[in-house]
Amino acid sequence: MRITVSEFVSLDGVVQAPGGPDEDPSGGFAHGGWTHPFFDPEVVGGAFDQALAGADALLFGRRTWQTMAAAWPARAGDPFADRMNAIRKYVVSRTLTEAELGWENSVRLGGGKAADAVRGLAASGEEGNLLVMGSPTLVRELLAADLVDELRLIWMPVLLGGGKSLFPDDGGMRELELVSAAQSPTGAQVCVYRKG
């Protein structure tokens, strides 16, 4: 199994609420939707299209899954939305019940630590390439457990001054290799990194 993480990131490392003001205001975060001025369909949109095209399934934390589940089914008819709705979606959660998993092809990975749930999925041999979008708490745990194979970071030319970060703060050093970079006319940089 291979895990790819695709994220919007501010220059100061914030990933919180890139899509809209109500997405995640926790901690008093007031900049929801901060990616919109820097999105372009070719470079930035193309990076997400490419990541989704290479995925066999999606992997989410609970909060991101709930946000996506509330948005994507209503967008049916768009090729990206249709793929998002049809693909298998794993959600790591100790609180969601099977009855709450109304978004098509969603499966709950329960239990204790997220890394253990993902290792269990890997051991089952059911999935090949997993794509994680959003889910910063999950991503931090997967990075700390050395389970992420590739980071597709879309750096936006903005400083947000605080908010949720993607990166573990455990003091561990992790080497990555930059394998590609593309610049959008909006100033966004799409950088793909793999384990060194």
Disulfide bonds with the S-S distance in Angstrom:
none
